[in-house]
Amino acid sequence: MASQQDVIDQLEDAFARRDSGRRAETLQRVTDLFVTTVSRNSPDQVALYDEVMGRLVAELETSAKATFGHRMANIPEAPPRVIRKLALDEAVEVAAPVLLHFERLDESTLIDAAKTRGNGHLMAISRRKVLPEAVTDVLVERGDSAVALSTARNPGAKFSDLGYSTLVRRSEADQGLALAVWARPEIPRQHRLQLFARASEAVRSKFASADPRKAALIRGMVASASDEIQAKARDTDTRYAAARAQVEALRAAGRLDEAQLAAFARAGDFDSAAVALSIMTDLPIGPVERALVNDRPEQVFILTKALGLTWETTEAILTLDPGFGRGPKRDLEACRETFGRLQATTATKALHFYRLRERAAATSSE
């Protein structure tokens, strides 16, 4: 092992010659000396090593810096400034070992790297044993799909509300990410609800397959989440507010009947028709709206048959759906026959069940 005087002599020589090969060799010997004295180094000595290593590494070739970075990543007491310099190096082969393995890397350096470097750097960060919220906020916003998935799968990652919202948003177009977010046990209920509400039917099936015991719970969550999202959309829609006021006024005047509902439907006034049907069936607006846009028409049949409405009014209501003509609704004659077979007593019992279910759900959420 080189003595301290030998190293000093080599430093003078290396700085004078500006030879990268000589600098790499000298850096290795300085590092050897640092490691052998690490337990005895005072803060001033660590600061000196920090300055010397920083000067030497600044002019090394990438391969030599990468070798140095691998070594430093596994030394917990490594000088902080040189560690930061390595972590922020533009070459991913230099930065990645430090970003991934150096456990004492400060949060500000991780955030700077996540905000300013590429996906290779972000991937290394995403695999750290522990990831604070401020770091994952950046990873899931800036990173590509592989980075987002790696972060979501990391059991040591913590997420803020913003982070979870970003993951849920990105999950809409990424089935693998949706499943990874769903698998996290600590995800807050509101974000889990949003995840279910926005997921495709195929992804919802995978949620249920992942844990069949949760299938019924998932279906309930989807309905609850849909209510929440629909409510937020209605709250900001002036057309809905106007329709609600108009229909409430008709009810107060005793003029809300089948003819008025049919007129709304034939005019293509979705909001007014939905509010009218909600009031007439004594159901919340959320499930009524979902019934109107569902690919399957059976729920609409139940609502209209229970109210004693005619097929002509039911047909007008079905055509409110912009998706009418696709899927099971495409055969209007078959729909008419199904509506005709449905018994009024059966529809009334089903509507009664819907009311009980909605009231129970409202009570449990209070």
C-alpha positions in Angstrom: 0.0 0.0 0.0 1.3 3.4 -0.9 2.3 5.8 1.8 0.7 9.2 2.2 3.9 10.9 1.0 4.0 8.7 -2.1 0.5 9.6 -2.9 1.2 13.3 -2.5 4.2 13.0 -4.9 2.0 11.3 -7.4 -0.7 14.0 -7.1 1.8 16.7 -7.9 3.0 14.7 -10.9 -0.5 13.9 -12.1 -1.7 17.5 -11.8 1.4 18.8 -13.6 1.2 16.3 -16.5 -2.6 16.4 -17.1 -2.3 12.8 -18.3 -5.6 10.9 -18.0 -3.9 7.6 -17.6 -1.6 8.9 -14.9 -4.6 10.6 -13.2 -6.6 7.3 -13.2 -3.7 5.5 -11.6 -3.3 8.2 -9.0 -7.0 8.3 -8.3 -6.9 4.6 -7.6 -4.1 5.0 -5.1 -5.8 8.0 -3.4 -8.9 5.9 -3.1 -6.9 3.0 -1.7 -5.5 5.3 0.9 -8.9 6.8 1.7 -10.4 3.3 2.3 -7.6 2.2 4.6 -8.0 5.3 6.8 -11.7 5.8 6.5 -12.5 5.0 10.1 -9.9 7.6 11.3 -10.5 10.4 8.9 -11.5 13.7 10.5 -14.1 16.0 8.7 -11.2 18.1 7.4 -9.4 15.1 6.0 -12.6 13.9 4.3 -13.0 17.4 2.8 -9.4 17.2 1.5 -10.0 13.8 -0.1 -13.2 15.3 -1.6 -11.3 18.1 -3.3 -8.5 15.9 -4.5 -10.8 13.2 -5.9 -13.0 15.8 -7.5 -10.0 17.3 -9.3 -8.7 14.0 -10.5 -12.0 12.6 -11.7 -13.0 15.7 -13.6 -10.6 14.9 -16.4 -10.9 11.2 -16.6 -12.2 9.2 -19.5 -15.7 7.8 -19.1 -14.5 4.2 -18.6 -12.2 5.2 -15.8 -14.9 7.3 -14.2 -17.3 4.4 -14.4 -14.8 2.1 -12.6 -14.3 4.8 -9.9 -18.1 5.2 -9.6 -18.6 1.5 -9.1 -16.1 1.6 -6.2 -17.4 4.7 -4.6 -21.0 3.4 -4.7 -20.1 0.8 -2.1 -18.2 3.0 0.3 -20.8 4.5 2.7 -18.3 7.2 3.9 -17.4 8.3 0.4 -16.8 12.1 0.2 -20.1 13.8 -0.5 -19.1 16.3 -3.3 -17.4 13.7 -5.4 -20.4 11.4 -4.9 -22.8 14.1 -6.1 -20.5 14.7 -9.1 -20.6 11.1 -10.0 -24.4 10.8 -9.5 -25.0 13.8 -11.9 -22.6 12.7 -14.5 -24.2 12.7 -18.0 -22.8 9.2 -18.8 -25.2 6.6 -17.3 -22.5 4.1 -16.8 -20.8 6.5 -14.5 -23.9 7.7 -12.6 -26.0 4.5 -12.4 -24.0 2.6 -9.8 -24.1 5.6 -7.4 -27.7 6.4 -8.1 -28.7 2.8 -7.5 -26.4 1.6 -4.6 -25.1 4.6 -2.6 -27.6 4.6 0.3 -26.5 7.9 1.7 -27.1 9.9 -1.4 -29.1 13.0 -0.4 -32.6 13.6 -1.6 -31.7 16.9 -3.4 -29.1 15.1 -5.6 -31.6 12.4 -6.5 -34.2 15.0 -7.4 -31.7 16.9 -9.5 -30.7 13.7 -11.4 -34.3 12.8 -11.9 -35.2 16.2 -13.2 -32.2 16.7 -15.5 -31.0 13.3 -16.7 -32.3 10.7 -19.1 -34.3 7.5 -18.6 -31.1 5.4 -17.9 -30.4 7.5 -14.9 -34.1 7.5 -13.9 -34.2 3.7 -14.1 -31.3 3.4 -11.8 -33.0 5.7 -9.3 -36.3 3.8 -9.5 -34.6 0.6 -8.3 -33.1 2.1 -5.1 -34.1 0.3 -1.8 -35.8 3.4 -0.5 -37.5 6.2 -2.6 -39.1 9.2 -0.9 -42.2 10.9 -2.3 -40.4 13.9 -3.7 -38.3 11.7 -5.9 -41.1 9.4 -7.1 -43.1 12.5 -8.0 -40.4 13.2 -10.6 -39.8 9.6 -11.7 -43.4 8.9 -12.6 -43.9 12.2 -14.4 -40.7 12.3 -16.4 -39.8 8.7 -16.8 -40.8 6.5 -19.7 -43.1 3.5 -19.3 -40.3 1.2 -18.1 -39.3 3.8 -15.4 -42.9 4.3 -14.2 -43.4 0.5 -14.0 -40.1 0.0 -12.2 -41.0 2.7 -9.7 -44.5 1.3 -9.1 -43.1 -2.2 -8.5 -40.5 -1.0 -6.0 -41.7 -2.0 -2.5 -39.5 0.7 -0.9 -41.0 3.5 -2.9 -43.3 6.1 -1.3 -45.9 8.1 -3.3 -47.6 11.4 -2.7 -51.1 12.1 -3.8 -49.6 13.7 -6.9 -47.5 10.6 -7.5 -50.5 8.3 -7.3 -52.6 10.6 -9.5 -49.9 10.5 -12.1 -49.6 6.7 -11.9 -53.4 6.3 -12.2 -53.5 8.7 -15.2 -50.6 6.8 -17.0 -52.2 3.4 -16.2 -55.1 4.2 -18.5 -52.8 3.4 -21.5 -50.6 0.9 -19.8 -52.0 -2.4 -18.6 -48.8 -3.5 -16.9 -48.6 -0.3 -15.0 -52.2 -0.6 -13.9 -51.7 -4.0 -12.5 -48.5 -2.9 -10.7 -50.3 0.0 -9.1 -53.2 -2.2 -8.1 -50.8 -4.6 -6.4 -49.5 -1.9 -4.1 -51.1 -2.6 -0.7 -50.9 0.9 0.7 -52.5 2.8 -2.2 -55.1 5.2 -0.8 -58.7 4.3 -1.4 -59.5 7.3 -3.6 -56.7 6.5 -6.0 -57.7 2.9 -6.1 -61.2 3.9 -7.0 -60.0 6.1 -9.8 -57.8 3.3 -11.0 -60.7 1.0 -11.2 -63.0 3.5 -12.8 -60.6 4.4 -15.6 -59.4 0.8 -16.3 -60.6 -1.1 -19.4 -62.8 -4.1 -18.9 -59.9 -6.4 -19.8 -57.8 -4.8 -17.0 -60.6 -5.0 -14.5 -60.9 -8.7 -15.2 -57.2 -9.0 -14.5 -57.7 -7.2 -11.2 -60.3 -9.8 -10.2 -58.1 -12.7 -11.4 -55.2 -11.5 -9.3 -57.3 -12.0 -6.2 -60.8 -13.6 -6.8 -61.8 -12.8 -3.2 -61.7 -9.1 -4.1 -63.9 -9.5 -7.2 -67.1 -8.3 -5.5 -65.3 -5.5 -3.8 -63.8 -4.4 -7.1 -67.2 -4.2 -8.7 -68.4 -2.0 -5.8 -65.4 0.2 -6.1 -65.9 0.7 -9.8 -69.4 1.9 -9.2 -68.3 4.2 -6.3 -65.4 5.6 -8.3 -67.7 6.2 -11.3 -70.1 8.2 -9.1 -67.2 10.3 -7.8 -65.9 11.1 -11.3 -69.3 11.7 -12.7 -70.1 14.1 -9.8 -67.0 16.1 -10.4 -67.9 16.4 -14.1 -71.4 17.5 -13.3 -70.3 20.1 -10.7 -68.4 22.0 -13.4 -71.0 21.6 -16.2 -73.3 24.6 -16.5 -75.5 22.7 -18.9 -76.2 20.1 -16.3 -77.0 22.7 -13.7 -79.5 24.4 -16.0 -81.1 21.0 -16.9 -81.4 20.1 -13.2 -83.1 23.4 -12.4 -85.5 23.0 -15.3 -86.5 19.5 -14.4 -86.9 20.3 -10.7 -89.2 23.2 -11.7 -91.3 20.8 -13.8 -91.6 18.4 -10.9 -92.7 21.2 -8.6 -95.3 22.2 -11.1 -96.6 18.7 -11.4 -95.6 18.5 -15.1 -92.8 15.9 -15.0 -94.3 12.8 -16.7 -93.6 10.3 -19.5 -94.5 12.8 -22.2 -91.9 15.3 -20.9 -89.3 12.6 -20.5 -89.9 11.4 -24.0 -89.6 14.9 -25.3 -86.2 15.4 -23.7 -85.0 12.1 -25.1 -86.3 12.8 -28.7 -84.6 16.2 -28.5 -81.3 14.6 -27.6 -81.2 16.4 -24.3 -79.2 13.8 -22.3 -78.8 15.9 -19.1 -82.5 16.7 -18.8 -83.6 13.1 -19.6 -81.1 11.7 -17.1 -82.3 14.0 -14.4 -85.9 13.3 -15.2 -85.4 9.6 -15.1 -83.4 9.9 -11.8 -86.3 11.8 -10.1 -89.0 9.5 -11.5 -87.2 6.4 -10.4 -86.0 7.8 -7.1 -82.4 6.8 -7.9 -79.3 8.9 -7.7 -78.2 10.5 -10.9 -74.9 8.4 -11.1 -76.3 5.0 -11.7 -79.0 6.4 -14.0 -76.3 8.0 -16.2 -74.3 4.8 -16.3 -77.4 2.8 -17.3 -78.0 5.3 -20.2 -74.5 4.9 -21.6 -74.0 1.2 -20.9 -73.5 -1.1 -23.9 -76.2 -3.4 -22.6 -79.7 -2.0 -22.5 -81.2 -4.2 -19.7 -80.9 -1.6 -17.0 -82.8 0.9 -19.0 -85.5 -1.6 -19.6 -85.8 -2.2 -15.9 -86.1 1.5 -15.1 -88.7 2.3 -17.8 -90.8 -0.9 -17.4 -90.9 -0.3 -13.6 -92.3 3.2 -14.3 -94.8 1.8 -16.7 -93.3 3.6 -19.7 -94.0 2.6 -23.3 -91.6 1.0 -25.7 -91.7 4.2 -27.8 -90.4 6.2 -24.9 -87.8 3.5 -24.0 -86.6 3.6 -27.6 -86.1 7.3 -27.5 -84.1 7.0 -24.2 -81.9 4.3 -25.8 -81.0 6.5 -28.7 -79.6 9.1 -26.2 -76.5 6.9 -26.0 -73.9 8.2 -28.5 -72.8 4.6 -28.7 -76.2 3.3 -29.7 -76.0 1.0 -32.7 -72.9 -0.8 -31.6 -72.7 -3.9 -29.5 -75.8 -5.5 -27.9 -77.9 -2.3 -28.6 -77.4 -2.5 -32.3 -80.5 -4.7 -33.0 -83.5 -2.4 -32.1 -86.0 -5.1 -32.9 -84.3 -7.5 -30.5 -84.4 -4.8 -27.9 -88.1 -4.3 -28.4 -88.8 -8.0 -28.0 -86.7 -8.2 -24.8 -88.5 -5.2 -23.4 -91.8 -6.8 -24.2 -90.9 -10.0 -22.4 -89.8 -8.2 -19.2 -92.6 -8.4 -16.6 -93.5 -5.2 -14.8 -93.4 -7.0 -11.4 -89.9 -8.2 -12.1 -88.7 -4.7 -13.1 -90.3 -3.2 -10.0 -88.5 -5.7 -7.7 -85.2 -4.9 -9.5 -85.7 -1.2 -9.1 -86.5 -1.7 -5.4 -83.2 -3.6 -5.1 -81.3 -0.8 -6.9 -82.7 1.8 -4.5 -81.7 -0.3 -1.4 -78.2 -0.9 -2.8 -77.7 2.8 -3.5 -78.9 3.8 -0.1 -76.7 1.2 1.6 -73.7 2.5 -0.4 -74.5 6.1 0.6 -74.8 5.1 4.3 -71.5 3.2 4.3 -69.6 6.2 2.8 -70.8 8.6 5.4 
